[in-house]
């Protein structure tokens, strides 16, 4: 696969040392760090986008899932817009919330010309055409070197990914983060699903392991 880097590429930087047992506090700390790195390093999103484009160019896929950025998530829309235009038959899709109480979601085809505000005010397709992507880029508040993601706390994506695994149609998953958000300061919970790749401004590399560490 394109874009693999040496094992030393991803490190937790900038002295992040929150309490690993307190996910709320850890989430607050990493959200601040995500904002800070974008202020301190103006080209960090551009570097992340370049790494995403390089990795994606090496993949054999036609349907990519991504996200509409909120809360300071890096905006990689231009990368995916260029990718979908580069070859006929390619398509993009984004998450659509089905049920807030049950925390269920699916992916639907996306074009920038037909969108609306969905759950939590996040942009979604105006016309719901459900699909299962072959590759998904997933935003992270934090991510471990094993590929376990700390998200916004809703659990929508983990439930969806677990269901795809049960059905034998799990896509390739890529955690979209920054180097400073790669941390081992939290232990995955039983429902957490490991992602396959970790994308940062330093490159895109495979997660170290798909096995959960011992508690």
LOZA-538784 format. One record per atom (N, C-alpha, C): residue in three letters; x, z, y. Coordinates in pm, whole numbers, padded with zeros to 5 digits, always signed. Layout:
REM LOZA-538784
ALAXZY;...
This chain:
REM LOZA-538784
UNK+00083+00000-00120;UNK+00000+00000+00000;UNK+00087+00000+00126;UNK+00040-00066+00228;UNK+00115-00070+00352;UNK+00109+00062+00425;UNK+00216+00092+00498;UNK+00212+00203+00591;UNK+00260+00335+00537;UNK+00300+00345+00406;UNK+00346+00472+00353;UNK+00476+00512+00422;UNK+00493+00641+00447;UNK+00608+00692+00518;UNK+00675+00801+00435;UNK+00798+00840+00471;UNK+00865+00948+00398;UNK+00785+01077+00402;UNK+00808+01164+00303;UNK+00732+01288+00292;UNK+00746+01376+00415;UNK+00855+01363+00489;UNK+00878+01449+00605;UNK+00800+01405+00727;UNK+00723+01294+00717;UNK+00657+01239+00834;UNK+00559+01335+00898;UNK+00474+01398+00818;UNK+00366+01480+00873;UNK+00406+01627+00871;UNK+00406+01686+00989;UNK+00435+01828+01000;UNK+00339+01890+01099;UNK+00308+02017+01079;UNK+00228+02091+01178;UNK+00320+02125+01294;UNK+00283+02083+01414;UNK+00370+02098+01530;UNK+00310+02193+01632;UNK+00389+02217+01735;UNK+00344+02291+01853;UNK+00306+02435+01823;UNK+00354+02493+01713;UNK+00338+02635+01690;UNK+00196+02679+01661;UNK+00117+02596+01593;UNK-00020+02637+01560;UNK-00014+02742+01449;UNK-00058+02866+01478;UNK-00054+02970+01377;UNK-00182+03055+01383;UNK-00299+02992+01372;UNK-00421+03071+01372;UNK-00442+03139+01238;UNK-00539+03227+01234;UNK-00574+03298+01111;UNK-00638+03202+01014;UNK-00572+03175+00900;UNK-00624+03080+00804;UNK-00756+03120+00745;UNK-00792+03247+00749;UNK-00918+03290+00691;UNK-01036+03281+00785;UNK-01013+03246+00909;UNK-01119+03239+01008;UNK-01135+03096+01054;UNK-01227+03024+00991;UNK-01241+02881+01021;UNK-01290+02856+01163;UNK-01375+02943+01214;UNK-01423+02922+01350;UNK-01310+02932+01450;UNK-01227+03032+01433;UNK-01113+03049+01524;UNK-01014+02935+01507;UNK-00990+02896+01384;UNK-00900+02784+01357;UNK-00954+02657+01421;UNK-01084+02635+01408;UNK-01145+02515+01466;UNK-01129+02514+01618;UNK-01152+02630+01682;UNK-01135+02638+01828;UNK-00990+02608+01867;UNK-00897+02663+01794;UNK-00755+02642+01823;UNK-00718+02494+01811;UNK-00762+02431+01704;UNK-00724+02292+01681;UNK-00796+02196+01776;UNK-00919+02230+01815;UNK-00987+02147+01914;UNK-00911+02149+02047;UNK-00862+02267+02086;UNK-00780+02277+02207;UNK-00652+02195+02191;UNK-00592+02203+02072;UNK-00468+02129+02048;UNK-00493+01978+02052;UNK-00608+01936+02002;UNK-00642+01794+02004;UNK-00657+01743+02148;UNK-00719+01823+02232;UNK-00731+01785+02373;UNK-00594+01785+02441;UNK-00515+01887+02412;UNK-00386+01904+02477;UNK-00291+01788+02446;UNK-00285+01746+02320;UNK-00190+01641+02284;UNK-00227+01510+02352;UNK-00355+01486+02374;UNK-00395+01362+02441;UNK-00363+01365+02590;UNK-00359+01486+02649;UNK-00318+01500+02788;UNK-00166+01494+02802;UNK-00097+01560+02710;UNK+00049+01569+02720;UNK+00119+01441+02677;UNK+00056+01365+02586;UNK+00117+01243+02532;UNK+00019+01128+02555;UNK+00023+01065+02671;UNK-00079+00966+02708;UNK-00092+00849+02611;UNK+00015+00815+02540;UNK+00007+00700+02450;UNK-00024+00738+02306;UNK-00061+00866+02282;UNK-00076+00911+02143;UNK-00190+00837+02072;UNK-00301+00810+02142;UNK-00411+00738+02077;UNK-00370+00593+02051;UNK-00295+00534+02142;UNK-00246+00399+02119;UNK-00155+00390+01999;UNK-00070+00490+01981;UNK+00018+00493+01865;UNK-00062+00512+01737;UNK-00164+00597+01743;UNK-00251+00617+01627;UNK-00323+00487+01593;UNK-00372+00418+01695;UNK-00443+00292+01674;UNK-00352+00187+01610;UNK-00227+00180+01655;UNK-00133+00084+01598;UNK-00107+00112+01451;UNK-00096+00240+01416;UNK-00075+00277+01275;UNK-00199+00244+01192;UNK-00317+00266+01249;UNK-00441+00233+01178;UNK-00450+00083+01153;UNK-00418+00003+01254;UNK-00425-00142+01240;UNK-00325-00192+01136;UNK-00204-00135+01137;UNK-00101-00174+01041;UNK-00146-00144+00898;UNK-00198-00025+00877;UNK-00243+00013+00743;UNK-00360-00074+00699;UNK-00456-00095+00787;UNK-00576-00170+00752;UNK-00543-00315+00718;UNK-00443-00371+00784;UNK-00402-00509+00755;UNK-00351-00524+00612;UNK-00307-00415+00553;UNK-00255-00421+00417;UNK-00358-00396+00309;UNK-00484-00376+00347;UNK-00588-00343+00251;UNK-00673-00465+00216;UNK-00718-00468+00092;UNK-00806-00575+00046;UNK-00949-00522+00045;UNK-01016-00530+00157;UNK-01152-00479+00168;UNK-01229-00562+00270;UNK-01360-00555+00261;UNK-01446-00632+00351;UNK-01543-00545+00430;UNK-01554-00417+00393;UNK-01654-00330+00456;UNK-01590-00195+00487;UNK-01576-00164+00616;UNK-01506-00044+00659;UNK-01603+00049+00733;UNK-01600+00175+00698;UNK-01676+00277+00769;UNK-01586+00349+00868;UNK-01641+00379+00984;UNK-01565+00455+01083;UNK-01660+00550+01155;UNK-01625+00594+01272;UNK-01703+00698+01338;UNK-01715+00667+01486;UNK-01822+00717+01546;UNK-01838+00708+01691;UNK-01784+00837+01751;UNK-01679+00830+01833;UNK-01605+00950+01874;UNK-01685+01046+01962;UNK-01672+01175+01930;UNK-01730+01283+02010;UNK-01627+01396+02016;UNK-01642+01485+02112;UNK-01560+01607+02122;UNK-01409+01579+02119;UNK-01368+01472+02183;UNK-01225+01443+02191;UNK-01167+01375+02069;UNK-01251+01327+01977;UNK-01199+01252+01863;UNK-01135+01122+01912;UNK-01023+01082+01854;UNK-00956+00960+01900;UNK-01044+00837+01880;UNK-01056+00756+01982;UNK-01141+00637+01978;UNK-01061+00519+01924;UNK-01093+00477+01803;UNK-01025+00364+01737;UNK-01115+00241+01728;UNK-01219+00237+01809;UNK-01317+00129+01800;UNK-01252-00008+01816;UNK-01157-00022+01907;UNK-01094-00152+01929;UNK-01022-00202+01805;UNK-00960-00110+01731;UNK-00892-00149+01607;UNK-00991-00213+01509;UNK-01105-00149+01492;UNK-01202-00198+01395;UNK-01274-00323+01446;UNK-01294-00331+01575;UNK-01356-00451+01632;UNK-01267-00573+01612;UNK-01136-00556+01630;UNK-01043-00668+01606;UNK-01039-00703+01458;UNK-01039-00600+01374;UNK-01034-00625+01230;UNK-01155-00705+01183;UNK-01275-00668+01227;UNK-01396-00734+01177;UNK-01404-00878+01224;UNK-01341-00910+01338;UNK-01343-01046+01391;UNK-01235-01135+01330;UNK-01140-01074+01260;UNK-01023-01148+01212;UNK-01051-01231+01088;UNK-01161-01206+01016;UNK-01192-01281+00895;UNK-01343-01284+00873;UNK-01397-01395+00826;UNK-01542-01402+00802;UNK-01585-01310+00689;UNK-01706-01258+00701;UNK-01762-01174+00596;UNK-01733-01027+00608;UNK-01648-00989+00702;UNK-01617-00848+00721;UNK-01731-00777+00796;UNK-01747-00647+00769;UNK-01850-00570+00839;UNK-01803-00428+00863;UNK-01866-00363+00961;UNK-01838-00224+00995;UNK-01964-00141+00977;UNK-01947-00014+00944;UNK-02061+00075+00930;UNK-02024+00213+00979;UNK-02126+00289+01020;UNK-02106+00423+01074;UNK-02208+00518+01012;UNK-02183+00650+01022;UNK-02277+00747+00963;UNK-02410+00751+01038;UNK-02515+00772+00961;UNK-02650+00795+01014;UNK-02705+00920+00946;UNK-02748+01017+01025;UNK-02802+01141+00969;UNK-02944+01118+00918;UNK-02969+01160+00794;UNK-03103+01150+00735;UNK-03186+01275+00762;UNK-03124+01391+00740;UNK-03198+01516+00745;UNK-03106+01626+00795;UNK-03136+01681+00912;UNK-03051+01786+00969;UNK-03055+01913+00887;UNK-03172+01947+00832;UNK-03183+02071+00755;UNK-03108+02061+00623;UNK-03122+01949+00556;UNK-03053+01930+00428;UNK-02910+01880+00446;UNK-02874+01847+00569;UNK-02740+01799+00602;UNK-02702+01677+00517;UNK-02792+01580+00518;UNK-02769+01457+00443;UNK-02749+01339+00539;UNK-02676+01240+00494;UNK-02643+01124+00576;UNK-02619+01003+00487;UNK-02608+00887+00550;UNK-02565+00766+00483;UNK-02491+00680+00584;UNK-02432+00570+00538;UNK-02369+00476+00628;UNK-02458+00354+00646;UNK-02456+00299+00768;UNK-02536+00181+00797;UNK-02452+00082+00877;UNK-02483-00047+00862;UNK-02410-00151+00933;UNK-02416-00129+01084;UNK-02303-00153+01150;UNK-02291-00128+01294;UNK-02241-00250+01368;UNK-02305-00280+01481;UNK-02253-00376+01577;UNK-02271-00312+01715;UNK-02181-00339+01809;UNK-02190-00273+01939;UNK-02310-00318+02021;UNK-02373-00429+01983;UNK-02484-00482+02062;UNK-02616-00411+02033;UNK-02626-00339+01922;UNK-02755-00279+01885;UNK-02735-00136+01839;UNK-02736-00043+01936;UNK-02711+00098+01906;UNK-02814+00185+01977;UNK-02820+00311+01933;UNK-02909+00409+01995;UNK-02845+00547+01977;UNK-02898+00645+02046;UNK-02851+00783+02029;UNK-02919+00843+01908;UNK-02840+00898+01815;UNK-02894+00960+01695;UNK-02884+01110+01700;UNK-02871+01172+01584;UNK-02859+01318+01574;UNK-02739+01366+01655;UNK-02756+01478+01725;UNK-02653+01538+01809;UNK-02610+01445+01924;UNK-02689+01341+01950;UNK-02655+01248+02056;UNK-02546+01148+02019;UNK-02508+01143+01892;UNK-02402+01052+01848;UNK-02460+00912+01827;UNK-02387+00813+01871;UNK-02434+00675+01860;UNK-02450+00633+01713;UNK-02559+00562+01686;UNK-02583+00506+01553;UNK-02649+00369+01569;UNK-02656+00290+01461;UNK-02717+00157+01472;UNK-02865+00166+01509;UNK-02909+00072+01591;UNK-03050+00067+01628;UNK-03137+00025+01509;UNK-03079-00055+01420;UNK-03151-00100+01300;UNK-03077-00049+01178;UNK-03146+00024+01094;UNK-03083+00094+00982;UNK-03073+00004+00859;UNK-02950-00043+00832;UNK-02924-00124+00713;UNK-02820-00049+00629;UNK-02865+00036+00535;UNK-02773+00119+00458;UNK-02674+00039+00374;UNK-02550+00083+00372;UNK-02445+00023+00290;UNK-02350+00134+00245;UNK-02268+00104+00146;UNK-02162+00195+00105;UNK-02029+00128+00139;UNK-01951+00185+00232;UNK-01824+00123+00271;UNK-01722+00129+00159;UNK-01626+00038+00165;UNK-01515+00039+00069;UNK-01401+00129+00116;UNK-01385+00138+00246;UNK-01283+00222+00309;UNK-01350+00297+00424;UNK-01317+00425+00439;UNK-01375+00504+00547;UNK-01266+00578+00623;UNK-01271+00570+00754;UNK-01187+00650+00842;UNK-01270+00769+00890;UNK-01219+00889+00866;UNK-01295+01012+00893;UNK-01222+01097+00997;UNK-01286+01133+01108;UNK-01220+01217+01208;UNK-01204+01360+01157;UNK-01096+01425+01199;UNK-01066+01560+01153;UNK-01036+01652+01271;UNK-01089+01774+01266;UNK-01040+01879+01355;UNK-00904+01926+01305;UNK-00890+01933+01174;UNK-00763+01964+01110;UNK-00764+01905+00971;UNK-00647+01891+00910;UNK-00639+01840+00773;UNK-00515+01898+00706;UNK-00526+01934+00579;UNK-00410+01984+00505;UNK-00330+01868+00451;UNK-00208+01896+00408;UNK-00124+01791+00350;UNK-00179+01740+00218;UNK-00269+01819+00158;UNK-00335+01775+00036;UNK-00457+01688+00065;UNK-00490+01667+00192;UNK-00601+01580+00228;UNK-00733+01651+00250;UNK-00733+01785+00252;UNK-00858+01857+00276;UNK-00884+01868+00425;UNK-01004+01835+00464;UNK-01039+01818+00604;UNK-01114+01939+00658;UNK-01080+01978+00780;UNK-01160+02072+00856;UNK-01237+01989+00958;UNK-01369+01983+00943;UNK-01452+01904+01033;UNK-01522+01990+01135;UNK-01634+01942+01184;UNK-01709+02015+01285;UNK-01798+02125+01227;UNK-01803+02135+01096;UNK-01872+02246+01033;UNK-02010+02215+00976;UNK-02055+02090+00988;UNK-02189+02056+00939;UNK-02196+02034+00788;UNK-02090+01980+00728;UNK-02088+01955+00585;UNK-02153+01825+00542;UNK-02196+01743+00637;UNK-02264+01617+00604;UNK-02174+01525+00520;UNK-02051+01505+00568;UNK-01964+01408+00502;UNK-01926+01452+00363;UNK-01893+01579+00345;UNK-01854+01627+00212;UNK-01967+01608+00112;UNK-02090+01635+00153;UNK-02204+01615+00063;UNK-02219+01468+00026;UNK-02206+01383+00126;UNK-02219+01239+00101;UNK-02109+01191+00007;UNK-01985+01232+00032;UNK-01873+01185-00049;UNK-01885+01236-00192;UNK-01928+01360-00210;UNK-01946+01414-00344;UNK-02051+01333-00421;UNK-02158+01293-00352;UNK-02262+01212-00417;UNK-02208+01075-00457;UNK-02127+01014-00373;UNK-02068+00884-00409;UNK-01976+00898-00529;UNK-01903+01008-00537;UNK-01815+01032-00652;UNK-01897+01045-00779;UNK-02009+01117-00772;UNK-02095+01133-00890;UNK-02151+00999-00936;UNK-02175+00911-00842;UNK-02231+00779-00875;UNK-02124+00676-00911;UNK-01998+00716-00907;UNK-01889+00627-00943;UNK-01862+00519-00841;UNK-01891+00545-00714;UNK-01867+00445-00610;UNK-01798+00506-00489;UNK-01709+00598-00516;UNK-01635+00665-00408;UNK-01544+00566-00336;UNK-01550+00559-00203;UNK-01462+00470-00128;UNK-01323+00529-00109;UNK-01231+00448-00062;UNK-01100+00497-00017;UNK-01121+00569+00116;UNK-01064+00688+00129;UNK-01089+00770+00248;UNK-00960+00796+00325;UNK-00970+00787+00457;UNK-00855+00805+00545;UNK-00889+00910+00650;UNK-00812+01016+00655;UNK-00829+01120+00757;UNK-00762+01073+00886;UNK-00838+01068+00995;UNK-00783+01028+01125;UNK-00755+01153+01207;UNK-00628+01178+01236;UNK-00589+01301+01305;UNK-00463+01275+01387;UNK-00406+01381+01440;UNK-00275+01375+01505;UNK-00180+01464+01426;UNK-00050+01442+01444;UNK+00049+01524+01373;UNK+00024+01673+01393;UNK-00013+01712+01515;UNK-00030+01854+01545;UNK-00153+01915+01477;UNK-00237+01833+01417;UNK-00357+01883+01350;UNK-00339+01894+01199;UNK-00223+01856+01148;UNK-00194+01869+01006;UNK-00144+02011+00982;UNK-00218+02088+00905;UNK-00191+02232+00892;UNK-00228+02281+00754;UNK-00159+02383+00708;UNK-00193+02449+00582;UNK-00253+02586+00608;UNK-00312+02605+00727;UNK-00362+02736+00767;UNK-00504+02766+00721;UNK-00561+02682+00635;UNK-00690+02716+00576;UNK-00692+02672+00431;UNK-00771+02744+00351;UNK-00785+02714+00208;UNK-00914+02637+00188;UNK-00910+02525+00118;UNK-01033+02448+00095;UNK-01139+02530+00024;UNK-01263+02506+00062;UNK-01375+02568-00008;UNK-01417+02481-00126;UNK-01502+02539-00213;UNK-01536+02469-00337;UNK-01602+02334-00313;UNK-01676+02321-00203;UNK-01747+02195-00178;UNK-01662+02092-00104;UNK-01543+02131-00059;UNK-01459+02039+00018;UNK-01408+01925-00071;UNK-01412+01804-00019;UNK-01366+01685-00091;UNK-01234+01637-00030;UNK-01129+01622-00111;UNK-01001+01576-00056;UNK-01007+01428-00018;UNK-00939+01393+00091;UNK-00928+01254+00132;UNK-00800+01193+00076;UNK-00797+01060+00069;UNK-00688+00991-00001;UNK-00564+00970+00087;UNK-00586+00942+00214;UNK-00477+00908+00306;UNK-00488+00994+00431;UNK-00374+01015+00497;UNK-00371+01087+00624;UNK-00307+00996+00728;UNK-00385+00962+00829;UNK-00341+00877+00939;UNK-00311+00963+01061;UNK-00190+00952+01114;UNK-00154+01017+01240;UNK-00079+00915+01325;UNK-00035+00956+01443;UNK+00041+00867+01529;UNK+00177+00833+01472;UNK+00220+00902+01365;UNK+00348+00874+01300;UNK+00336+00774+01186;UNK+00216+00744+01142;UNK+00199+00652+01031;UNK+00081+00691+00944;UNK+00067+00621+00833;UNK-00040+00649+00737;UNK+00023+00667+00600;UNK-00001+00782+00539;UNK+00060+00813+00410;UNK-00043+00876+00319;UNK-00017+00868+00191;UNK-00106+00930+00094;UNK-00104+01082+00108;UNK-00219+01145+00086;UNK-00222+01291+00078;UNK-00138+01334-00041;UNK-00081+01454-00032;UNK+00013+01499-00134;UNK-00053+01513-00272;UNK-00178+01555-00274;UNK-00242+01584-00402;UNK-00392+01583-00387;UNK-00463+01547-00492;UNK-00608+01553-00492;UNK-00658+01683-00555;UNK-00566+01771-00593;UNK-00604+01898-00656;UNK-00610+02009-00553;UNK-00712+02093-00563;UNK-00724+02205-00470;UNK-00623+02313-00504;UNK-00560+02372-00402;UNK-00466+02482-00428;UNK-00541+02605-00480;UNK-00467+02689-00551;UNK-00527+02812-00603;UNK-00554+02908-00488;UNK-00668+02976-00494;UNK-00700+03077-00392;UNK-00616+03202-00413;
